[in-house]
Amino acid sequence: FSAAVAVARAQVQQEPFLETSEGIGINITCSHPKIQRTDYIYWYRQLPDRGPELLVSVHKDSKVLPNNLGHVLVSADRR
């Protein structure tokens, strides 16, 4: 699986890489100009020397991530 290919094909707009230390929170934003009402949004994390790990899939509104890792908020226009 190549994330770069998937991102380019999907027209996802987000920071390509963000890093933080334990206990320091960050906001990660992501948008897509042509997202459909039926599309789900998937968030992954990838720790050093590990494969991608699915954190959450969300359709609308907001959802708490497992293990108190944060939460995902989908804007009303889903963009």
C-alpha positions as CSV (number, residue, x, y, z in Angstrom):
1,F,0.0,0.0,0.0
2,S,1.4,3.4,-1.0
3,A,-0.1,6.3,1.0
4,A,1.4,8.8,-1.4
5,V,-0.4,7.3,-4.4
6,A,-3.7,7.0,-2.5
7,V,-3.5,10.7,-1.3
8,A,-2.7,12.0,-4.7
9,R,-5.5,10.0,-6.3
10,A,-8.0,11.0,-3.6
11,Q,-7.1,14.8,-3.7
12,V,-6.7,14.8,0.1
13,Q,-5.2,18.0,1.4
14,Q,-3.3,17.7,4.7
15,E,0.1,18.0,6.3
16,P,2.3,15.2,4.9
17,F,4.0,14.6,8.3
18,L,3.4,15.8,11.9
19,E,5.3,14.7,15.0
20,T,4.8,15.4,18.7
21,S,6.1,14.2,22.0
22,E,4.0,12.2,24.5
23,G,1.7,14.4,26.4
24,I,1.8,17.3,23.9
25,G,-1.3,17.6,21.9
26,I,-1.6,18.6,18.2
27,N,-4.4,19.3,15.8
28,I,-4.2,17.5,12.4
29,T,-6.5,18.8,9.7
30,C,-7.5,17.1,6.5
31,S,-9.8,18.2,3.7
32,H,-11.1,16.9,0.4
33,P,-12.7,19.1,-2.2
34,K,-15.1,16.5,-3.5
35,I,-16.1,14.3,-0.6
36,Q,-19.5,12.7,-0.9
37,R,-22.1,12.5,1.8
38,T,-21.8,8.7,1.9
39,D,-17.9,8.6,2.1
40,Y,-16.3,7.6,5.3
41,I,-13.1,9.3,6.6
42,Y,-10.3,7.0,7.9
43,W,-7.6,8.2,10.2
44,Y,-4.4,6.2,10.7
45,R,-1.3,6.7,12.7
46,Q,2.1,5.3,12.0
47,L,4.7,5.0,14.8
48,P,8.4,4.8,14.0
49,D,9.4,1.5,12.5
50,R,5.7,0.3,12.5
51,G,3.1,-0.2,9.9
52,P,0.0,2.1,9.7
53,E,-2.6,1.5,12.4
54,L,-6.3,2.4,11.8
55,L,-7.5,4.7,14.6
56,V,-11.0,5.5,13.5
57,S,-13.5,5.6,10.7
58,V,-16.1,8.3,10.8
59,H,-18.9,9.4,8.6
60,K,-20.2,12.7,10.2
61,D,-20.2,14.6,13.5
62,S,-17.4,13.6,15.9
63,K,-16.0,10.4,17.4
64,V,-13.6,9.7,20.2
65,L,-10.5,7.8,19.3
66,P,-9.6,4.6,21.2
67,N,-7.3,4.7,24.2
68,N,-8.0,8.4,24.8
69,L,-5.8,9.4,21.8
70,G,-8.1,12.3,21.0
71,H,-11.1,12.8,18.8
72,V,-12.1,13.4,15.2
73,L,-14.5,16.2,14.3
74,V,-16.1,16.3,10.8
75,S,-17.3,19.7,9.8
76,A,-20.9,20.3,8.7
77,D,-19.9,20.6,5.1
78,R,-17.8,17.5,5.3
79,R,-14.9,19.2,3.6
